[in-house]
Amino acid sequence: MAEPTTADLAALITSLAVTFDNLQAKAFMNDVLRPYLRRFVLVFFDDILIFSKTWADRLRQVRTVLNTLQQHCLFVKRSKCAFGVESISYLGHIISAAGVAMDPAKVQAVREWPTPRSPRAVRSFLGLAGYYHKFVRDYGTIATPLTALLKKEGKSVILTVVDRFSKYCHFIPLAHPYTAETVAQAFFSDIVRLHGIPQSMVSDRDPVFTSKFWSELMRLSGAKLHMTSAFHPQSDDICKDGEEIKGK
């Protein structure tokens, strides 16, 4: 199903925050709202975004979501909800009729970040700055001197994982040579531990991602695995926002 456009998100927005008791319950949310995902609902863990073009649609869709949550004994926290607003902060972005923009608070955090003095601090800064890489012209070129510093740790490869909707980036250094097993360990340690198992992933055709080990791991995890074009991955738009492994 096609991604919702800025026009779809701009008219009327409702944000709901669901309260869970444990991490496993959070993964349950996508299954509960699956019939409505990307039609008029977006879900990120316990945050639900409902986007509508008219008030009539809004009332019907909010009622549908609330009834569905009630049927599964799930509850929202009123103090964390916003109904019928024209702009909202969501996953570090401000969504409004003007489009999707950077959250000023996050931009200020990047500007005021103290000078990194260790490889770990460099990775932390790149993780935050990379969140907005889509808004920064030639971000890869600008960040190259910092990513080069990580090579001094003996890790010369960067595993880049990008969320397709939020554009949130994770940069995970890997030692070369890497294997499907070591990449999987890094993926589960740095990604799954924080965000859970993704519904689907798009990767390039590195031997790691075409291996039987990786395919079976994704199958057992319940994640759908897709590949970019064999010879021209750079022409495949989704590759730019998917998971890929890059040698630096």
Disulfide bonds with the S-S distance in Angstrom:
none
